[in-house]
Amino acid sequence: MSRRRKKRAQGYVTGGPARKVYIETSVWGMTLDDQPWALRQPTNEFLRQCAAGLFLPYISSVVADEIALAPAAQAAQMMQEINRLAPAILNLSEESEQLAQKYLQAGVIPAKKQDDARHVAIATVAGLEIVVSWNHRHLANERKRALFNEVNRLAGYEQVLIIHTPFEVMQ
């Protein structure tokens, strides 16, 4: 195993631990050629930083399920990007499903956007530090971050979850 791959596998980069990040579906969608350059460029740079070991990437089965709903060519392109990065894959558990339902019950996320709640719940239950998303409406905004963390605190999760865009997480 190369030195760089070994450091990535250990979770260490230049003397400190790499940050664990959950990469939500909207980020993979921004890798598509038809997306605006202003969003695609920071997305690709973030994914390069993940590949270099600056972040330890995770996705979930929910990401794969959402990608499967895209047109075939787009789904194939997103899956190619995922396979290139080879993130760890988390599954939706009973615990994360219950937490997602708490977000819905508290009105943090509209009932129609259950998968958005699942992304945050899976990351929270797994103890990840950061959710990376381009979904400003339901995830990557200060008001939603506070609401998610309040529900998490009431449910017994003490870690503070950060939800950022790829651009913000690289800064």
N, C-alpha and C positions, 0 to 999 in steps of 0.2 A: 504494500500500500504506500502510495506517495506520502511525503511529509505533509503536504497540504490536505490531502484526503484524511490522513490520520488525525490531524488537528481538528478537522471538521467533525469527524466521527466522535472525537472526544469532547467536542463542544467548546474548544478553546481556540481563540484567535489572538495573536499578538499579546499573550500574557493574561488575558481575561476571558471569562466565559462568554460564549456567543449567546445572544438573546433568542429565546424560543418564540417563534411567531406563527400564528395561525393565518394562513393565506386564504381569504374568502373568495368566492366565485367571481366577483366583479373584477378582481385583480387579474385573473386568468383571461377574462373577457377583454381586458385592455391590451392584451398581447396580439390581438387580431389586427390584420393589416388595414382594415377599414375604420379603425378607431383614430381619434384625434392624436396627432403627434405630441401635443402638449401633455397628454396623459400616458400615451404609449411609451414615450422616452423615459420618464421616471419609473414606470412599471418595469421596463426592461433593465434599467440600472439597478433597481431593487433586487430583481431576480438574479442579476449578475453578482450582487453582493451576497445573496444567499448561497449561490454556487461557490463563491470564494470562502465561505465559512464565517462570514460576519454575523449571519443569523442562522438559526436552526429552523428550517421550514417544516410546517405541519399543514395537512389538509384533513378533511374528513370524508366519509362516505357521502355526506350531504353535498359536498362540492361535486363529487363525481356524478351524483344523481342529477344535479342541476345542469351540469355540462351536457349530460346525455339528452336533455331536452332541446338543446341548440340544434340548428341545421347541421347536417352530417359533416360538411366541410369545416365549419367553424368548430364543432366539437372535436374533430380530429386534430385540428391545429392546436386547440387548447390542451388536449391530452398529450400531444407531442411536447409541449412546453413543460407540462407536469412531469412526464417521463424523463425529460432531460434533467430536471432538477432533482427528481426522486425524493420528494418530501416524505416524512413519516405520515402514515394514514391512521387517523383516529376513527373509531366507530361511534355511532349514536348509541349511548347506553341508557338504561332505565333512569339513572341518576341525571344525566344530561337532558333527557326528554322531560323529566319532572321540572327541572330548572327552567327549561324553555317555556313550559306551561305557566310558570310563575311570572315570567316576563310578559306573556300574553295577558294573564289575569290582571297584572298591575298596569296594563295599558302602555307598556314601554314600546311594544311592537304591535301593529294591527294584526288581527287574527289571520288575515289573508297572507301575511308575510311570515308564516311559521318557520320557514327555513332560515330566515335571518336570525330569529330567536335561537334556533338550534346551533347556528355557527358560534354565537357568543357562549351558549351554554356548554358546548363541547370544549371550547377553549378554556372556559372557567374550570370545569370539572377536571380537565387534564392539568391544571395548574400553569397554563401558559401565561406569559407576560403581556403579549400584544396580539391583537387582532388587526390584520392589515386589510383594508377595504376601500373601494372607491364609492361605496354606497353612503353618500352624505345624508340622505333623507332618513334612513333607519338605523345607521350604525356609526359612521365616522363623523360625529359632531359632539360638541361639548355637553349639550343637554342630555343626549342619549347616553353618553358615557356615564354621567352622574346617575342617571336612572338605573342603568344596568348594575352599576356598582352598589347602589342602595339595595336593590333586590338581592344581589349576591351577599351583601352583608347580613341582611335579614335571614337569608337561607344558610348562613354559617360559613360562607367563604370569605376569608379575611384578606386575600390578596387583592390589590387594586388592579383591575384590568384596564389596559390602555387600548383605545381603538383609534388607529391612525391610517391615513392614506400612505401609499408607498413613499411619496415625497416627504411627508412628515416624519416617518420612521427612520429615514436615512439621515436626518439632520441631527 
